[in-house]
């Protein structure tokens, strides 16, 4: 580890940071609409993005600074088990090909801005809609915090902010500045800011990974030496070498499957999706997004390279930034750090917008001010996006980084419980709204209490996301177990409620809505759900 501040790397980092800051503010003028005071414009970019903008926006949304830092860090610490992120991103794209176009169509037809809008319109239930909204907000908060953790990891390696004994304000000042800039241009430009910056972010990441996957192995003596060093480390640690022990296979498989089911339940994934201008844009994107999975596989190999390079860190999240500083010339280390830093700004902006949209449409509009105008909605969403980022910042500055990571894992367990209402509702109206609410409640309770009982070397509670699966005896992903319980309860309660003729909600959608495209007659003529469906 180099002593002091890496001035060259910091200078390059600041250059790119300033460049994307200017882009963030200029984005307010990009594709400016006649009416800027609506949630469609601020929160969804006017639903106007084509294939390439959507591709970069979704990539910037899903492949974050946390991905850049945490995936290879997991490989660095645990071996091939850390590669679970690669199969889950392979599984997710055929899955979303089946339901995202349907969600886009019905949302475009009825003016839905959030998944909760759709759930309320489909099942006629504000209670179920509220449950989905609250879950989305809770699951997103620690995810935003982890983007700030990614920025902080880069700043630590560059030597910015002083040591552990430095005054807290001086130490955290660079992070506070980054946060302030992020908050300002998100407030000003809405979703257009991360959409524009995503071009820079993804270009930098591809360049850094392409260089790293060639340059670092050459310096380390080739991949044979890299894999040998990693295997020796895991064997010495009693982990059995590169391949996970048989006891970990269920954990690996259930975590990959559960993560695939959960990824596009997150509000930010749906926000990026609904910003597209046509149904065909979504279909094309599900076919080209797997290019990011190739990048992710190469990225994970950096964990093995960090071992071979002799990187020693007490915080695993610093392993890859430290590898870059040790192996790259200072100027290119600055480029790599900028890729991680910008890789935090893009998803953090989208996540805060998505959480704000959920609050505005499904809490403020539904329960606090039903007659809110589009201008009031937009103003509230802007303010809430700031509050969400402030909450994430407080989380990062006041809690241990391991806690932030484990709460993000808990968020994954929670968000998966919205799958039956959202995806199930896109294909069938058979589920009863109260049954879905009961299944969601049980899944949330089981997942939370099961995770609470998991300990780690650093935490007594919420120490991980895997536990013994009841009735099977294998260690598996808690979120997937909770999801199975959720579905079973939803099915059983639906049979029971329909047998007793329990009152059902009003479905404001029709079958043809799920295949409608932007050019179809009447698609853009209906009122937003908050107005059209307010009497349900």
JOBEL-V465934 format. One line per field, one symbol per residue. ss: DSSP state (A for helix, B for strand, O for the rest). phi: phi as a letter, one per 20 degrees, with the letter a starting at -180 (. if undefined). A space follows every 10 residues. Layout:
# JOBEL-V465934
ss->???
phi->???
This chain:
# JOBEL-V465934
ss->OOOOOOAAAA AAAAAAAAAA AAAAAAAAAO OOOOOOOOAA AAAAAAAOBO AAAAAAAAAA AAOOAAAAAA AAAAAAAAAA AAAAAAAAAA AAAAAAAAAA AAAAAAAAAA OOOOAAAAAA AAAOOAAAAA AAAAAAAAAA AAAAAAAAAA AAAAAAAOOO OOOOOOOAAA AAAAAAAAAA AAAAAAAAAO AAAAAAAAAA AAAAAAAAAA AAAAAAAAAA OOAAAAAAAA AAAAAAOOOO OOOOOAAAAA AAAAAAAAAA AAAOOOAAAA AAAAOBOOAA AAAAAAAAOO AAAAAAAAAA AAAAAAAAOO OOOOOAAAAA AAAAAAAOOA AAAAAAAAAA AAAAAAAAAA AAAAAAAAAA AAAAAAAAOO OOOAAAAAAA AAAAAAAAAA AAAAAAAAOO AAAAAAAAAA AAAAAAOOAA AAAAAAAOOO OOAAAAAAAA AAAAAAAAAA AAOOOOOOOO OOOOOBBBOO OOOOBBBAAA AAAAAAAAAA AAAAAAAAAO OOOOOOOOOO AAAAAOOOOO OOOOOOOOAA AAOOOO
phi->.femeeffff ffgfgfffff ffffffffef lfefdeebfg ffecmmlcee ffffffffff feddffffee fffffgecnf gffgffffff fffffffecf gffffffffd mfdcffgfff ffdmcfffff fffffffffe gfffgfffff ffffffffne onefefggff feggfffgff fgffffffdm fffffffgff gfffffffff fffdffgffe nofgffffff ffffffenen nfeffgfeff ffffffffff fegeefgfff gfffffebff gfffffedfg gfffgfffff ffffffffem fccedgfeff gfgfffdegg ffffffffff fffeffffff ffffffffff fdcfffddcf efegffgfff ffffffffff gfffgffdcf ffffffffff fffffffegg fffgffdbdf fegfffffff ffffffffff fgeedcgdce clerccbfeg ndneebfgff fffffgfgff ffffgffffe lffdfeeeec gffecfcfef gnfddefgff efdfef
